[in-house]
Amino acid sequence: MVPLSDLRGRADKALLDKNAEIVVYCASSSCDAAEKACGELTNMGYRNVKDYSEGKADWVHARHPIEGKAPITS
């Protein structure tokens, strides 16, 4: 988890590929920090940023990974 206030400093060090797919989400669907993080990352030059608006619990329930690369699905 990366707080929105730390995003800029941590992204520059951890997210080196500006073309990589990046999915952001909040703890719940009622939070808007992920939407703000998408905007911030896009402003920083990341080109493939997505907001998973349903929140972390739904993401985990769908068996998506918390860190690393998501499995390729067709």
N, C-alpha and C positions, 0 to 999 in steps of 0.2 A: 504494500500500500504506500502510495506517495501522496502526501498532502499537497493540495493545489499550490500552496505558498512555496513549496520546495521543488515544484515541477521543473521550472526553467533550469536551475542549477544541476539537477540530477539527470534530466533528459540529455543534456549536452555530453555527459559522461557515459551514460548507459545505452542510449539509443543512437548509435553511430550511423546507421543506414537510414537516410532520409526517405528512402523508398519502401522500407519494410512496412508490412501491415501492423498497425498498432490498434488494439482494441482497449478502450477505457470504460470503466464502469464504476458506479458508486456502490455503497453498501445496500441501498434500497432504491426502488424506482421513484421515490418521492424527492430524492436529492438531485440537485442540478450541477454539482461540481464536475461530473464527467463531461457534460456539455461545455462547460467553461474550459476544461482541460483540452478538449478537442480543438477549441478555438485557439488556445495558447500554443499547442503543438503545431497547428496549421500555420500560425503566425511565425513560428520558429523555422518553418520550411519543410516540415514533415508532410508528405504528399498522400499518405494512405492511412488516415486516422479515422477510426469509427467509434461511435458512442453506442455502447450496449445499454440501452435505456431501462432494461428490466432489473438491473442491479445484480450484485454479487451472488445472492442466494439462487437466483434463477440461472445465472451463468454456471455455477457449480452443479446445480440440479441437472442441467443439460450436459454435464460431464465435459465441459470445456476446461482446458488447462488454466491454472492460475498464473504461471510464469512459463516463459519459453514459447516455442512455436506450437500453434494449433495444428491438429491433424488435418490433412487434406481430405475434404469430402467432395463427392461429386453429385 
